[in-house]
Amino acid sequence: MRRTPVFTLTDEAELRRLIEQNPWITLVSHTSKGLVASHYAVLLDDTRDELAIVGHVGRPDERLHELGEHEVMVIVQGPHGYISPSWYDADPAVPTWNFTSAHLSGVPEVLDADENLRVLDRLVEHFEQHVDAPRLMRGTAADSAYADAISAGTVGFRLVPTRIEAKSKMSQNKPEETVDRIISELEGDGPYASEALAAEMRRVRGEK
C-alpha cells in the first residue's frame, strides 16, 4: 500500500471500528503453489488485549492457503467511492478515489475444534442479534446438533497481526471548502452519491 503520511491510519480504536463495521474480509496467502485469495467474515477477538481477529475457512481452503504455515494478509475494506474533479475548484485537477482500508499480516494460529465451534457460535450470534427472530447455533436441540455436524467442514483461525498497514484517504489534503463540496455531492442524488462515504468523511473531519 502506498504510504502517504497524511492518510496513514494508526489509531487502534479506529482500526477496531473499521474491522467491526466491515467484517467481510479478503484473505490472501502466498503459498507454495502461488497466490490464493478467499473471502470470509471475521470478528474482533474479545479474548485478547491486543488487536486480533478470529474467523474460519471452509474446507479445503485451509489446505489451499496452507493455513498456519506462513504469513497471510487480511484485507479490510471500509467505505470508498469515486471523487470527481468537477467537485473541486476551477484549478486543474484529476479524479481520485476516497477509501479506508487496512492490511493485517501475520502467521495465523489454527484453532482446535472446540475453539472453532465457540468462534462459529459467536459469529452467528453477532449477526443474528439484529434480525427479528434470531436463529442461534444453540437455539434448539436440532440447530445445535446440525451446527456440531457442519462445523467439521470448517477450520478456525486467529490472527494477531505482526504488521499493519492502513489508510483513511478522505480528502484530508484538500481545503475545507472543497471537502464541503465533496461531502455535499456524496450526500446528493448524483451517480456517485454515497452516504456511507460522506459520513466517514465527516467523522475523519471530527464532526459528530
C-alpha positions as CSV (number, residue, x, y, z in Angstrom):
1,M,0.0,0.0,0.0
2,R,1.4,3.4,-1.0
3,R,2.5,5.3,2.1
4,T,1.1,8.8,2.3
5,P,1.6,10.3,5.8
6,V,-1.5,12.5,5.8
7,F,-3.7,9.4,5.1
8,T,-2.0,6.9,7.4
9,L,-4.3,5.2,9.9
10,T,-2.6,4.1,13.1
11,D,-5.2,4.6,15.9
12,E,-6.1,1.2,17.2
13,A,-9.6,2.2,18.2
14,E,-10.2,3.3,14.6
15,L,-8.8,0.1,13.3
16,R,-11.1,-1.9,15.6
17,R,-14.0,0.1,14.4
18,L,-13.1,-0.5,10.7
19,I,-13.0,-4.2,11.3
20,E,-16.1,-4.4,13.4
21,Q,-18.2,-2.4,10.8
22,N,-16.7,-4.2,7.8
23,P,-16.2,-7.8,8.8
24,W,-16.3,-9.3,5.2
25,I,-12.5,-9.6,4.5
26,T,-10.2,-10.9,1.8
27,L,-7.7,-13.5,2.9
28,V,-4.5,-13.6,0.8
29,S,-1.8,-16.2,1.0
30,H,1.4,-16.6,-0.9
31,T,1.6,-20.4,-1.0
32,S,4.0,-23.0,-2.4
33,K,1.7,-23.1,-5.4
34,G,1.2,-19.4,-5.8
35,L,-1.2,-16.7,-4.7
36,V,-4.6,-17.8,-3.1
37,A,-7.4,-15.5,-2.1
38,S,-10.6,-16.2,-0.3
39,H,-13.4,-14.2,1.3
40,Y,-14.9,-14.7,4.8
41,A,-16.4,-12.9,7.7
42,V,-14.3,-12.3,10.8
43,L,-14.8,-10.9,14.3
44,L,-12.5,-9.0,16.7
45,D,-11.2,-11.4,19.3
46,D,-12.5,-10.2,22.6
47,T,-10.4,-12.7,24.5
48,R,-7.2,-10.8,23.7
49,D,-6.0,-7.4,24.9
50,E,-4.1,-6.8,21.6
51,L,-5.7,-6.3,18.3
52,A,-6.6,-9.8,16.9
53,I,-9.3,-11.3,14.7
54,V,-10.9,-14.7,14.6
55,G,-12.7,-16.4,11.8
56,H,-12.9,-19.6,9.8
57,V,-12.4,-21.0,6.3
58,G,-14.4,-23.8,4.7
59,R,-12.5,-27.0,3.8
60,P,-10.4,-27.4,1.8
61,D,-9.4,-23.7,1.9
62,E,-7.2,-24.5,4.9
63,R,-5.0,-26.7,2.6
64,L,-5.2,-24.3,-0.3
65,H,-3.9,-21.4,1.9
66,E,-1.5,-23.7,3.8
67,L,-3.1,-22.2,6.8
68,G,-0.7,-21.7,9.8
69,E,2.4,-22.5,7.7
70,H,3.3,-18.9,6.6
71,E,2.3,-15.3,6.7
72,V,-1.1,-14.3,5.3
73,M,-2.6,-10.9,4.6
74,V,-6.2,-10.0,5.6
75,I,-7.6,-7.0,3.7
76,V,-10.4,-5.0,5.3
77,Q,-12.2,-2.5,3.1
78,G,-14.3,0.3,4.5
79,P,-16.4,3.0,2.7
80,H,-15.0,4.0,-0.6
81,G,-16.0,5.9,-3.8
82,Y,-15.2,7.9,-6.8
83,I,-14.4,11.6,-6.3
84,S,-14.9,13.8,-9.4
85,P,-12.6,16.8,-10.1
86,S,-15.8,18.7,-11.1
87,W,-16.4,18.9,-7.3
88,Y,-13.2,20.9,-6.8
89,D,-12.5,24.5,-7.7
90,A,-11.6,25.8,-11.1
91,D,-7.9,24.8,-10.9
92,P,-6.6,21.8,-12.9
93,A,-7.3,18.5,-11.1
94,V,-7.7,14.8,-11.8
95,P,-10.2,12.3,-10.4
96,T,-9.4,10.3,-7.3
97,W,-10.9,7.6,-5.1
98,N,-11.5,8.1,-1.4
99,F,-11.3,5.0,0.8
100,T,-10.5,3.4,4.1
101,S,-8.5,0.1,4.0
102,A,-6.3,-2.0,6.3
103,H,-3.8,-4.8,5.6
104,L,-3.3,-7.1,8.6
105,S,-0.3,-9.5,8.1
106,G,1.0,-12.4,10.2
107,V,1.0,-16.1,10.7
108,P,-2.4,-17.3,11.8
109,E,-3.0,-19.7,14.6
110,V,-5.2,-22.7,13.6
111,L,-7.9,-23.3,16.2
112,D,-8.8,-26.6,17.7
113,A,-12.3,-28.0,17.1
114,D,-13.7,-26.8,20.4
115,E,-12.5,-23.2,20.0
116,N,-13.5,-23.1,16.4
117,L,-17.0,-24.1,17.5
118,R,-17.1,-21.3,20.0
119,V,-16.0,-18.8,17.4
120,L,-18.7,-20.0,15.0
121,D,-21.2,-19.6,17.8
122,R,-20.1,-16.0,18.4
123,L,-20.1,-15.3,14.7
124,V,-23.7,-16.4,14.3
125,E,-24.8,-14.6,17.4
126,H,-23.1,-11.4,16.3
127,F,-25.1,-11.2,13.1
128,E,-28.3,-12.9,14.1
129,Q,-28.9,-10.5,17.0
130,H,-30.0,-7.8,14.6
131,V,-32.9,-9.9,13.0
132,D,-36.4,-10.1,14.3
133,A,-36.3,-13.9,15.1
134,P,-32.7,-14.9,15.7
135,R,-31.6,-18.4,14.7
136,L,-28.7,-19.2,17.0
137,M,-26.5,-22.2,16.8
138,R,-27.7,-23.4,20.2
139,G,-31.3,-22.1,19.8
140,T,-32.8,-25.6,19.6
141,A,-31.6,-29.1,20.0
142,A,-31.9,-29.7,16.3
143,D,-30.0,-26.5,15.5
144,S,-27.3,-27.4,18.0
145,A,-26.9,-30.9,16.5
146,Y,-26.7,-29.6,13.0
147,A,-24.1,-27.0,14.0
148,D,-21.9,-29.6,15.6
149,A,-22.1,-31.7,12.5
150,I,-21.5,-29.0,9.9
151,S,-18.7,-27.3,11.9
152,A,-16.4,-30.2,10.9
153,G,-16.4,-28.7,7.4
154,T,-14.7,-25.5,8.7
155,V,-11.2,-24.7,10.2
156,G,-11.0,-21.8,12.6
157,F,-8.1,-19.3,12.8
158,R,-6.9,-16.4,15.0
159,L,-4.7,-13.7,13.5
160,V,-2.7,-11.5,15.8
161,P,-1.1,-9.2,13.1
162,T,2.6,-8.5,13.3
163,R,2.4,-5.9,10.6
164,I,-0.4,-3.4,9.9
165,E,-0.7,-1.0,7.0
166,A,-3.8,1.1,7.0
167,K,-5.0,4.3,5.2
168,S,-8.0,6.6,5.6
169,K,-8.0,8.7,2.5
170,M,-10.8,11.2,3.0
171,S,-9.6,14.4,1.2
172,Q,-7.6,15.5,4.2
173,N,-5.2,17.2,1.8
174,K,-8.0,19.4,0.4
175,P,-9.2,22.9,1.5
176,E,-12.2,22.9,3.8
177,E,-14.5,24.4,1.2
178,T,-13.5,21.6,-1.2
179,V,-14.2,19.0,1.3
180,D,-17.6,20.6,2.0
181,R,-18.5,20.3,-1.8
182,I,-17.3,16.7,-2.0
183,I,-19.5,15.8,1.0
184,S,-22.4,17.6,-0.5
185,E,-22.1,15.7,-3.7
186,L,-21.8,12.4,-1.9
187,E,-24.9,13.2,0.1
188,G,-26.8,14.2,-3.1
189,D,-28.5,12.1,-5.7
190,G,-25.8,12.0,-8.4
191,P,-24.3,8.9,-10.0
192,Y,-21.5,8.7,-7.4
193,A,-23.5,9.6,-4.3
194,S,-22.5,7.6,-1.2
195,E,-24.0,8.4,2.2
196,A,-21.6,5.9,3.9
197,L,-18.5,7.7,2.4
198,A,-19.9,11.1,3.2
199,A,-20.4,10.0,6.8
200,E,-16.9,8.7,7.0
201,M,-15.5,12.0,5.7
202,R,-17.4,13.8,8.3
203,R,-16.1,11.5,11.0
204,V,-12.5,12.0,9.9
205,R,-13.0,15.7,9.9
206,G,-14.1,15.5,13.5
207,E,-17.9,16.0,13.1
208,K,-20.3,14.1,15.2
